[in-house]
Amino acid sequence: MSAAVPDRHGLGIDRPVRRRTLLLATVSGLVVAGLGARSAEAATDDELAYANFGLAAAYLAADYYAHALEADKLGADARRTLRSGRAASRSQARALSDLITGAGDTPAASEDFAFEWPAKAFDTAAATRATGLDVLRPTLGAYQSAVAAVSESSYRVLYASLVASLGQQVGALVGSVGERVETFPPALDLERASDALEGYLG
Amino acid sequence: MRQARHRVLALGLALVVAALAATDAGARSTATPPLTIYAAASLTEVFKALDPVQNYSFAGSNALETQIRNGAPADIFASAAPLNTQRLFKVGMVDKPVTFTANRLALIVPKSNPAGIKSIYDLRSKPVKLVVAGPAVPVGGYTLTVLKKMGLSGVLSKVVSRESDVKAVTGKVALGQADAGFVYVTDARPVSDQVTVVKIPAWAQPRVRYEIAVVSKSPNKTAAQAWINALLSAKGQTALKNAGFLPVPKTST
């Protein structure tokens, strides 16, 4: 992998890396979707708690990407990355929704949330990236905890897939910031991850 | 001269009597009897403020459903959960229900907060006397949903009392008879000087929808439908919003 250098649109991801990111994000989204339907019945309350949180976070991430695309501050090349992120988020939402349904519960719909974005969240390229990291990193932190907490192996694979997908998305945004930022945030318990997103979830 | 004066006086009296009779008849024709409205306990304040002249019976929606099923003379049924109205609709006891508002759950603790609860997760780690509504009561069912979504069903072992409606839960916490209780956010408002609200995360919120319907055997169906229409109007929806209720998401209508 070559070092990330700012491209002409300022996203800071070189083209080979970006193509690979796009491909992997899409693939991990599909893997997540397949696992969700297969492993639903083995869910415990604790394991489902991560799924319920993750579902809301996936809807939030999809909304973030939609706003970022609409604001269009990251440049034309970044639109592909943003669209890929939005597709991965939707894929994750479907997988988690299937998992919750399979466990006999009613999953939340995106319409159940009134997402709230700070006034200047998408005003500039830097603000757009910072907002994305603010949303994606706590979710990634929670999934890292989930991998360690769940006992059922298929669930562990599911949450590991989500870690991979979120890691790619965070990596794309971190690379675009052009600063040395820790790509993988520390694992967060559900309470702290929930607190971190509460302002956005409404 | 005197005869003419008598005729004028008689005519005047006749006019006054006629006017009084007309006024009385008018009053009788426009005055409608108050409606009997069976409504979820959480609607107590907002319904009374919106229209104080009707006859209300506030209780847990499950109890009201049972009463209507047993022939209680209600004109309107407003439930805190679609389940109760839909069950009556399926057996033809109410007309088609409509969703008219939404709500959220909150954890409330007494102002003194003897258990030191600052987060819903504290219920897991601290010794608390928890009060909830019974599982058949809508708010009781919603409480179970919240706890399950958050992986906190284990805290149900700390329940010291299961109440018949949300006002009973609110009252026990407000009076300091329990350390914490699950209620609707709208129930915390009237006792905000006695309780502190601990927010439940948006991702763990249940889908709380209120439905309303005209009772099929109501002798006042036209007036009952007009009352529901008024509730669905901008004025009615504003009153609900001002009381802390939420608008109905588009997918629920």
Boltz contact constraints between the chains, C-beta under 6 A:
constraints:
  - contact:
      token1: [A, 45]
      token2: [B, 148]
      max_distance: 6.0
  - contact:
      token1: [A, 45]
      token2: [B, 151]
      max_distance: 6.0
  - contact:
      token1: [A, 45]
      token2: [B, 153]
      max_distance: 6.0
  - contact:
      token1: [A, 46]
      token2: [B, 151]
      max_distance: 6.0
  - contact:
      token1: [A, 49]
      token2: [B, 150]
      max_distance: 6.0
  - contact:
      token1: [A, 49]
      token2: [B, 151]
      max_distance: 6.0
  - contact:
      token1: [A, 52]
      token2: [B, 149]
      max_distance: 6.0
  - contact:
      token1: [A, 52]
      token2: [B, 203]
      max_distance: 6.0
  - contact:
      token1: [A, 53]
      token2: [B, 203]
      max_distance: 6.0
  - contact:
      token1: [A, 56]
      token2: [B, 203]
      max_distance: 6.0
  - contact:
      token1: [A, 111]
      token2: [B, 249]
      max_distance: 6.0
  - contact:
      token1: [A, 111]
      token2: [B, 251]
      max_distance: 6.0
  - contact:
      token1: [A, 191]
      token2: [B, 121]
      max_distance: 6.0
  - contact:
      token1: [A, 194]
      token2: [B, 201]
      max_distance: 6.0
  - contact:
      token1: [A, 198]
      token2: [B, 201]
      max_distance: 6.0
  - contact:
      token1: [A, 201]
      token2: [B, 202]
      max_distance: 6.0
  - contact:
      token1: [A, 202]
      token2: [B, 202]
      max_distance: 6.0
